[in-house]
Amino acid sequence: MANDSACDRFNPWGVIPSEWKKLCKETLGLPAFRGDQIATALYQGFAEDWVNVSTLPNQLRSQLQELMPITPLREVAVSSSDDASTKLLLECPSDGEKIETVLIPSKQRLTQCVSSQVGCNFHCAFCASGQLGKTRNLTAGEIVGQVMAACRHLRASGEQTLQRPGNIVVMGMGEPFDNYDQVITALKVLNDQKGLSIGARHITISTCGVVPGIERLSGEGLQFELSVSLHAPDNLLRDQLMPVNRAWPLEKLIPACKAYTEKTGRIITFEYTLIKKLNDRPHHAERLISLLRQLPCKVNLIPLSPVEEFSGKRPDAEDCHNFLDRLLQAKIPTTMRYSKGRDVNAACGQLRLKSIKN
Ligand code: SAH
């Protein structure tokens, strides 16, 4: 099927729960209430095989098995880090492509970082996902499938209390706005009360700055959170680090972000990866402050996770803290996120790149 169709109709996890009713009536010739039973079996019962769904008549089970079998992603590698984050390498059943997802526990809830594409076409200098380019988009069913795989992993590891992640961030491999329809469909499934019921404010889409995606999202009336990966306060440096800046430079990106905040009444989080001497100097902080002044936003600083393919280094702790302090003094709400799981190749795309190279 086409990768950019609005609904992944051949994978049950790609169907928005409310659409099951329609699908039952119009395509399967069944009463609408079967739609709710199907959604319950998938997302509360975690069914992985229609044959075992005892709430459905046998004939329907075989019909569903024929039309749209449940196709779980296969867990091919698991790596755990010292800080308790876990990275799963998953295999897509349709073509054997490998994708990554990371589980990051915190005091309040478990955050899952999901991938939106196999590889990435945006080639940010410091990011392992973009090294080999994009192989293909993930379908909505494969994006939801990563969360289902995490649920299965939690159950298998005896996690009684945490059955599912409470936060989703689309910050794994890929650029979500380069696969807009499938990503939004997947997030609707995760958010739906009859889906995985994860609150919209606990779901974050992160973009490298694809302006048409930001504009489109601002018109959807959805409550998902938006993060924009900035990483540099001027075009000269951003061009170097993020080729996307040549298509949508700061004079296009920042006004699009401002328009988003005005239209939605929401704030934007800017991600800024700190790289030693390259973008962590006091004058970079000052430029960042003037760029973001007048914009309802937060800044999230992430010290670089060094990757083999990029010569940049992780900055000194003191420089990170000075950068943070300057932003805070300028009254820009700023946090520092130490990228978890560094010891298990948790930077974007590292595990997949390693599995391909080995
Ligand atoms: N394409 C999207 C989402 C994927 S990357 C985006 O660019 O936002 C998620 C975040 O991790 C981005 O902010 C990205 O720039 C950052 N990132 C990628 N590689 C990194 C590394 N080696 N160290 C620190 N942050 C990194």
Boltz pocket constraint, residues with backbone or C-beta under 6 A from the ligand:
constraints:
  - pocket:
      binder: B
      contacts: [[A, 124], [A, 126], [A, 127], [A, 128], [A, 170], [A, 171], [A, 172], [A, 173], [A, 174], [A, 175], [A, 176], [A, 206], [A, 207], [A, 208], [A, 209], [A, 227], [A, 228], [A, 229], [A, 271], [A, 273], [A, 302], [A, 303], [A, 304], [A, 305], [A, 306], [A, 307], [A, 339], [A, 347], [A, 348]]
      max_distance: 6.0
